[in-house]
Amino acid sequence: MKNIVKQSARNETAAANAKSLAGCSNRRTEVRIVRGLDDLLMVYSIRASVYMAEQDCPFVEEFDGNDHCATHFIGFIRGEPAGCLRARFFSDFVKLERLAVRKSFRRSTLAFDLVRAGIDFAQRKGFTRFYGHSREGLDPFWARFGAKPLSDRETFVFSDYRYTEMVLDLEPIADPISLKSKPMVILRPEGDWDRPGVLEASSGRMPRRPTKNSVTTRLSIASPRQDENVKDVA
């Protein structure tokens, strides 16, 4: 298996890999970004079967309040929802977490595919540092991607398991989404930046002339009152 940290290859392929996040139905394994409630319900089902059923994790600890401020990835094998991953974005790093693959699909490469998809997606957003918590005994899995234990940090415990903080540093890719990107590219669905989106089709319509609405009406009414208040105070 190719080492994901080899940058000469990654800089050429990260954008191409990100394209696959839109999904490809004729592949045996498919990873895509969660975009709707149906996808999210499948993610919840997978995590419940792995963390709650197998690891006896309490509901309130598994569903921790971060699901609606994160990006989720869902993996399918022959059309069956089989695994998932969650990513949360911070100032200068991305946290990859809640990686789960259903027991009957663990002989597949889906866990690797999910992590690769998360890394490719975040790199396209311009991130180069990745952070995660490796459960005791799983450090070699994360090391396959080039991740290393965070120096000068001790292992810690939550939800009845011991974890190690892992960090992966990668070189920037050549074409991240940035202010140099075209506005229509930035408007496209997350992870699907290389294909025209629905809003590009809308740009062919004649633009409307601005009309008054409740907001502008209220602003025009409020302005004189504010001037009067200022005059009274003076």
C-alpha positions in Angstrom: 0.0 0.0 0.0 1.4 3.4 -1.0 2.4 5.6 1.9 -0.1 8.5 2.0 2.6 10.9 3.3 4.7 10.8 0.0 4.1 14.3 -1.1 5.3 14.1 -4.7 2.4 11.7 -5.4 -0.1 13.4 -3.2 0.3 16.8 -4.6 -0.6 15.4 -8.0 -3.5 13.3 -6.9 -5.2 15.1 -3.9 -7.6 17.0 -6.2 -8.4 13.9 -8.2 -9.1 12.0 -5.0 -11.4 14.7 -3.7 -13.5 14.4 -6.9 -14.5 10.9 -5.8 -16.2 12.2 -2.7 -19.3 13.0 -4.8 -19.7 9.2 -5.0 -19.4 6.6 -7.8 -22.1 3.9 -7.8 -20.2 1.4 -10.0 -17.3 1.0 -7.5 -17.3 -1.9 -5.0 -16.3 0.6 -2.3 -17.7 4.1 -2.2 -16.9 7.0 0.2 -18.9 10.2 0.0 -19.6 13.3 2.1 -22.8 13.2 4.2 -25.1 15.8 2.6 -28.6 15.0 3.9 -30.5 13.5 6.8 -30.7 10.0 5.3 -26.9 9.9 5.1 -26.6 11.2 8.7 -29.0 8.6 10.0 -26.9 5.9 8.4 -23.8 7.3 10.1 -25.6 7.3 13.4 -26.6 3.7 12.9 -23.1 2.6 12.1 -21.6 4.4 15.1 -24.3 3.0 17.4 -23.6 -0.6 16.2 -19.8 -0.2 16.8 -19.4 2.1 19.8 -22.6 1.5 21.7 -23.2 -2.1 21.0 -19.7 -3.4 20.8 -17.9 -1.1 23.2 -20.8 -0.4 25.5 -20.3 3.4 25.1 -23.1 5.4 26.7 -25.3 7.3 24.3 -24.5 10.8 25.7 -20.8 10.1 25.2 -21.0 8.8 21.7 -23.3 11.5 20.5 -21.4 14.3 22.1 -23.0 17.5 20.7 -20.4 17.9 17.9 -22.2 16.1 15.1 -24.0 19.2 13.7 -20.8 21.3 13.5 -18.7 18.7 11.7 -18.2 17.1 8.3 -19.1 13.5 8.0 -18.0 10.8 5.6 -19.9 7.6 4.9 -18.5 4.5 3.3 -20.5 1.9 1.4 -19.5 -1.6 0.3 -21.7 -2.9 -2.6 -24.3 -0.3 -1.7 -24.5 -1.2 2.0 -23.6 1.5 4.6 -20.5 0.0 6.2 -18.4 2.7 7.8 -18.1 6.4 8.7 -15.7 9.2 9.8 -16.1 12.6 11.3 -13.9 15.6 10.8 -13.9 18.9 12.8 -11.9 21.9 11.7 -9.9 24.2 14.0 -7.6 27.1 13.5 -4.6 25.3 12.2 -5.5 21.6 12.3 -8.2 19.1 11.5 -9.4 16.5 14.0 -10.3 13.1 12.5 -12.5 11.1 14.8 -15.4 8.7 15.2 -13.9 6.3 12.6 -16.2 3.2 12.6 -16.6 0.2 10.4 -19.3 -2.4 10.9 -17.9 -5.7 12.2 -18.9 -7.7 9.0 -16.9 -5.3 6.8 -13.6 -5.1 8.7 -11.7 -7.3 6.3 -12.1 -4.6 3.7 -9.9 -1.5 3.2 -12.8 0.8 4.0 -11.2 2.2 7.2 -8.2 3.3 5.1 -10.4 4.6 2.4 -12.4 6.8 4.9 -9.3 8.2 6.4 -7.7 8.9 3.0 -11.0 10.7 1.9 -10.9 12.8 5.1 -7.3 13.8 4.5 -7.8 14.6 0.9 -10.9 16.7 1.6 -9.1 18.7 4.3 -6.0 19.2 2.2 -8.2 20.6 -0.5 -9.5 23.1 2.1 -5.9 24.1 2.7 -5.2 22.2 6.0 -1.8 20.5 6.5 -2.0 19.3 10.1 -4.2 16.4 11.2 -4.8 15.4 14.8 -6.6 12.3 16.2 -6.9 10.1 19.2 -5.7 6.5 18.7 -7.2 3.9 20.9 -4.7 1.7 22.7 -3.4 -0.9 20.3 -4.4 1.0 17.1 -1.3 3.3 16.8 0.1 1.1 13.9 -3.1 1.9 11.9 -2.6 5.6 12.1 1.2 5.2 11.5 0.4 3.8 8.1 -0.6 7.4 7.1 2.5 8.9 8.6 0.9 9.9 11.9 3.1 10.0 15.1 2.3 10.3 18.8 2.3 14.0 19.9 5.5 14.6 21.7 5.6 15.3 25.5 2.0 14.2 26.0 0.9 11.3 28.1 -1.9 8.8 27.2 -5.3 9.7 28.6 -8.6 7.9 29.2 -12.1 8.6 28.2 -15.2 6.4 27.7 -13.3 3.5 29.4 -10.4 3.3 26.9 -6.9 4.7 26.9 -5.9 6.9 24.0 -2.8 8.4 22.4 -2.8 11.8 20.7 -1.5 11.4 17.1 -0.4 14.1 14.7 0.2 14.0 11.0 1.9 16.9 9.2 1.7 17.1 5.4 3.0 19.6 2.8 0.4 22.0 1.2 -1.1 20.8 -2.0 -0.8 22.9 -5.2 -4.4 23.9 -5.6 -6.3 24.3 -2.3 -9.6 26.2 -2.3 -8.8 29.8 -1.4 -9.6 33.4 -2.2 -7.8 32.8 -5.5 -10.5 30.3 -6.5 -13.3 31.5 -8.6 -16.5 32.5 -6.7 -18.6 29.8 -8.4 -16.0 27.2 -7.3 -16.4 28.3 -3.7 -20.2 28.0 -4.0 -20.1 24.4 -5.2 -21.1 21.6 -2.8 -18.4 20.7 -0.3 -15.9 18.2 -1.7 -17.3 18.5 -5.2 -15.4 21.6 -6.3 -14.3 20.3 -9.7 -17.7 20.0 -11.2 -20.1 22.8 -12.1 -22.8 23.2 -9.4 -26.5 24.0 -9.5 -25.8 27.7 -8.9 -23.7 27.9 -12.0 -26.8 26.9 -14.0 -28.7 29.7 -12.4 -26.2 32.3 -13.6 -27.7 31.9 -17.1 -30.9 33.6 -16.0 -31.4 37.3 -16.4 -30.5 39.1 -13.1 -33.5 40.7 -11.3 -33.6 44.3 -10.5 -33.4 45.0 -6.7 -36.8 45.7 -5.2 -37.8 47.0 -1.8 -38.4 44.3 0.8 -39.1 44.3 4.5 -35.4 44.7 5.4 -34.8 47.8 3.4 -38.1 49.2 4.4 -37.3 48.8 8.1 -33.9 50.3 7.6 -35.3 53.4 5.9 -37.8 53.8 8.7 -35.3 53.3 11.4 -32.7 55.8 10.2 -34.8 59.0 10.9 -35.6 57.7 14.4 -32.0 57.1 15.1 -31.1 60.7 13.9 -33.8 62.1 16.2 -32.5 60.2 19.2 -29.0 61.4 18.6 -30.3 65.0 18.3 -32.2 64.7 21.6 -29.2 63.4 23.3 -27.1 66.2 22.0 
